[in-house]
Amino acid sequence: MAEQFETRRLHAGYDPAKHGHSPLVPIYQTAAFAMTDPNGANPEGFVYSRVGNPTVEAFENRICDLAGGVTATAVASGMAAITDTLLNVAEGGGRIIAPSNIYGAGLDEMNSLLPKFGIETDFVQDINDFAAVEALITPETKAIYTESVANPSTAIADIEGLAALAHKHHVPLIVDNTFPTPYLFRPLEHGADIDVYSSTKAINGHGNVVSGIVVDGGHFDWDQARFPQFHEKELILPDAEGEPQTFVEAFGNAAFGHRIRLKYVRLFGAVMSPFDAYLALLGIDTIAERLDKEVHNAVKVAQYLTTNPHVTAVHYAGLHPEDPLVKRYFPKGVGAIFSFELAATEAQVDKLLLSTKVFTYLPNVGDSRSLIVNPRRVTHREVPVRFRDEQGLTANLVRLSIGLEDADDLIADLDQAIAQAFE
Ligand SMILES: *Cc1c(COP(=O)(O)O)cnc(C)c1O
């Protein structure tokens, strides 16, 4: 479709005429579908909901369209999206390059679990330090992985520079674009090869579903030497004569996304449910308005915090519109999540966390409701201490995820909670 984002987020990837003329995507709450062909098929192509479901497919098509990809695969969580992606790119053994400021569970997986599957990660402190990244690239390197906007520092990755560096060495660039969502930033338009998302967060926007999605930009050339898994003959990919094909033969440069679905979702089975896809689609209906308002609120709250005498630092790229990376990649704002530090004891931070009345103290982001958390002891507790120290995850750092409340009410709430903490 050629329309603008605001039109496509409501209509893309779904044809009401094929679904009883229902303007909303219906919930196909069924495990399997009747077959009309003794070869195990029907004309619609849905047979079993672990492999494909019309409600889930509509969610996949919509995100695929909004993110600018060629295939999208929905999964049970953001972590399932990350796991399936890293295994799909590096199974059989290999190395990933990633910064040490990524999402806590993702870092824990790369640091403590994937090595048991033969996949090691080379961590860098700053992913925009291209010399440090390039020095780590070897024939074993299977991907460069980064978040577009880091949590909770809001450090911005230079996606175009990283893509150029990765492609110079025939390695793909994988971007976790959870924080901005495709509304604020689309990595695939800037050279990234694969996007992963936790749609638990701002894509859905209501804190009521755990889910994830992988989007393939469809332009990476999966060469046989580095990525033999895309060049093996597969019984599940028969050609017209019934002979097995490889993923590259069947799907060309879109091999990655199709292989995630047919290998990892079909066989490992961390699938998205139709009801969750319905809720996520409903959330996408208002993604532009939600993020505009949340960004507006976040800037106001961050500006207030810079004036509070107990606050020693506010970490929010959204306060620096003149920054070259903000200017180039985030003209609509950097998002609604940021962090700040107080000249406080741990007991004072505890008091602050438990004294807010509008902000809820819980470990999530991207909700319509404003949220507050202490990353060092909660969201990043599984991050090794050396990485927490390296990334400034101190005991007096507090993260906010700004919602749709009135900005002045949010400011008043933080103001009274900080006052109570320092009483
Ligand atoms: C939450 C989050 C994840 C993990 O998503 P789940 O849906 O909780 O599994 C991954 N990356 C980022 C940036 C996140 O914020």
The ligand as an ORCA input file, in Angstrom:
! r2SCAN-3c Opt
* xyz 0 1
  C      10.826     -6.263     27.193
  C      11.910     -6.266     26.215
  C      12.338     -7.468     25.618
  C      11.750     -8.804     26.001
  O      10.400     -8.859     25.684
  P       9.356     -9.840     26.432
  O       8.108     -9.627     25.654
  O       9.288     -9.386     27.854
  O       9.890    -11.219     26.316
  C      13.333     -7.399     24.678
  N      13.912     -6.237     24.327
  C      13.534     -5.059     24.885
  C      14.209     -3.801     24.460
  C      12.524     -5.029     25.843
  O      12.177     -3.872     26.398
*
